Amino acid sequence: MESTEIKELRLLLGISQRAFGELLGYTEPQTRVSNIETGKQTPSNQTVAACKLLKENIELRNTIKELKEILNKA
C-alpha cells in the first residue's frame, strides 16, 4: 500500500492525521501519519495490514448498504 493510498483511506474515513495515527497506535500520531503520507517514512507492515483491513471493512460496509437499498426497492 502506497502513501497516497493511505492518505486516501484517511480522507475516506473523514478523520484527521492525529485521529488516524491514534487509531493505528502511534505515539506521535500526527507526525507519523504526515511523514507516511508525504513519503518521508515508509509504513510498517503492521500499518499496511491495518490499513488494508480498514479499507476492506469500508468496502464491505458499502456493499451491504447497496444490497439493503436494492432489497428495499424490491
SULNORGI-V657908 format. One record per residue. RES is the residue in one letter. OMEGA is omega in degrees with one decimal (NA if undefined). NEAR is the number of other ideal C-beta (glycine too) atoms within 8 Angstrom. D_FIRST is the distance of its C-alpha to the first C-alpha in Angstrom with 2 decimals. Layout:
{{RES & OMEGA & NEAR & D_FIRST} {RES & OMEGA & NEAR & D_FIRST}}
This chain:
{{M & -177.7 & 7 & 0.00} {E & -179.5 & 5 & 3.78} {S & 179.7 & 10 & 6.77} {T & 178.1 & 7 & 8.26} {E & 178.6 & 9 & 6.23} {I & 177.9 & 15 & 7.03} {K & 178.4 & 9 & 10.40} {E & 178.3 & 8 & 10.94} {L & 179.9 & 12 & 10.54} {R & 179.2 & 12 & 12.96} {L & 176.8 & 7 & 15.24} {L & 177.3 & 7 & 15.31} {L & 178.8 & 9 & 16.46} {G & -178.8 & 4 & 18.92} {I & -178.9 & 7 & 18.86} {S & 175.3 & 6 & 19.26} {Q & 179.7 & 11 & 17.13} {R & -179.0 & 9 & 19.72} {A & 179.3 & 9 & 19.61} {F & 177.6 & 13 & 15.83} {G & 177.0 & 14 & 16.20} {E & 177.2 & 9 & 19.19} {L & -179.8 & 7 & 17.47} {L & 175.5 & 11 & 15.04} {G & 179.2 & 4 & 18.23} {Y & 177.6 & 9 & 18.06} {T & 174.0 & 4 & 21.53} {E & -167.0 & 7 & 21.05} {P & -175.5 & 14 & 18.74} {Q & -178.9 & 10 & 19.06} {T & -179.0 & 8 & 18.95} {R & -178.8 & 13 & 15.85} {V & 177.4 & 16 & 13.81} {S & 179.7 & 10 & 15.51} {N & 178.4 & 9 & 14.74} {I & -177.1 & 14 & 10.96} {E & -179.8 & 12 & 11.18} {T & 178.4 & 7 & 13.57} {G & 178.8 & 6 & 11.87} {K & -178.3 & 6 & 14.78} {Q & 177.1 & 7 & 12.95} {T & 178.9 & 4 & 9.97} {P & 178.3 & 10 & 8.44} {S & 176.4 & 6 & 10.18} {N & 178.2 & 5 & 9.48} {Q & 179.1 & 6 & 11.32} {T & 179.2 & 11 & 9.39} {V & -180.0 & 10 & 6.08} {A & 179.7 & 8 & 8.83} {A & 179.7 & 9 & 10.64} {C & 178.0 & 13 & 8.25} {K & 178.2 & 9 & 7.90} {L & 177.9 & 8 & 11.66} {L & -178.9 & 10 & 12.35} {K & 178.4 & 9 & 10.91} {E & 179.2 & 8 & 12.92} {N & 177.6 & 8 & 15.85} {I & -180.0 & 11 & 15.93} {E & 178.0 & 8 & 15.97} {L & 178.1 & 8 & 18.62} {R & 179.2 & 8 & 20.59} {N & 178.0 & 8 & 20.71} {T & 178.5 & 8 & 21.86} {I & 178.2 & 8 & 24.51} {K & 179.3 & 8 & 25.65} {E & 179.2 & 8 & 26.11} {L & 177.9 & 8 & 28.02} {K & 178.6 & 8 & 30.22} {E & 178.0 & 8 & 31.05} {I & -179.1 & 8 & 32.03} {L & 179.4 & 7 & 34.17} {N & 178.7 & 6 & 35.83} {K & -176.8 & 5 & 36.88} {A & NA & 4 & 38.42}}
